[in-house]
Amino acid sequence: MVATMALLLPFIRPTRMTPTAPRTVAGPRADDEVLLDAPDRRLGPALVAAAQGAYGPAAELLAGTRERAEWEDRDRYTVRLAAFARSRPEWLQAWRAAAPHDPDALLVATQLAVDLAWPSPGRAELLREVSPLITAAARGDDRDPVPWRVALDHARGSRAGHRYFEELWEAAVRRAPHHYGCHVAALRYLAASWHGSHHECLDFADLAAQDAPAGSLVQALPVRAAFAYLTDGCGPEVPRARLDAAADRAIALSAQLPPADVRPAEIRNLLAFVLVRLERREEALVQLALTGPYVTSFPWDRVTDDPLGLFLTLRADIRAAALAPPGHPRSGRGGHVRPGDH
């Protein structure tokens, strides 16, 4: 409980800002217009149909992402469809019965199997039983990197050795050198393998971002590594300038993506979280506006059981501070930030 409160304090403590802070980008949204983990216009109908027991729209959706090599969308949709199938599996069971070798059905079933095994105390052993399903999904379409992202997550959960992980990683990047999901999975494996190794994780993230095109989601990988440092509470200190550089790179990416769009919403929520932790609240306000009505559980659920409530409280606090009389806020630049520092 103490550790949780330490993480929450930077979000609930009032901070005054100069009144020149940008107040709107896409226009403020009322609290009752904000949506948590909203599906995009393509995923929504597939989820509605699945709730009615029909798998056709989900099958069509994923087949389209595979045919058009829309790997980032395919990854997001797979995660969301598998999450839905945890509580409503009938449509997926019917899909697999009708098309047992369908690469899209196999992919969702593989993600679901990993998700179901993850919370168990016997996770490593349960995940080993999932290996044949992952292999089948990977054989479904040799171009598809998403089964390899699932395999990377599987390697972390089953405590696979570094040599095996490296083989998976090489296979993943051979298919899609700049796939964000695979890079996040690799970053999380590194963090789990060497707990507190934030310098090494930032090195990996920085190199990946430097190699990726300017508009690639991999540009947000360093800020994901910075987030891990700021919420981990262990490991050697990371220079403040390095955390700011990670945030700056993500800000540049966000500026290239459409405002009030559900697809980059998680990255903007993550960036806003990190900017607040770095006391860069004026810039956080810009990202909160760019998110439009789209709130994502991650990263807020890492510090609270009410991610939407925390988002709304934080947004209201920053907006109020932007309208406050001129003061002398802390610059938040220079020096170091410790994990959990407030």
Order of alpha helices (4+ residues) and beta strands (2+ residues): alpha-beta-alpha-alpha-alpha-alpha-alpha-alpha-alpha-alpha-alpha-alpha-alpha-beta-alpha-alpha-alpha-beta-alpha-alpha-beta
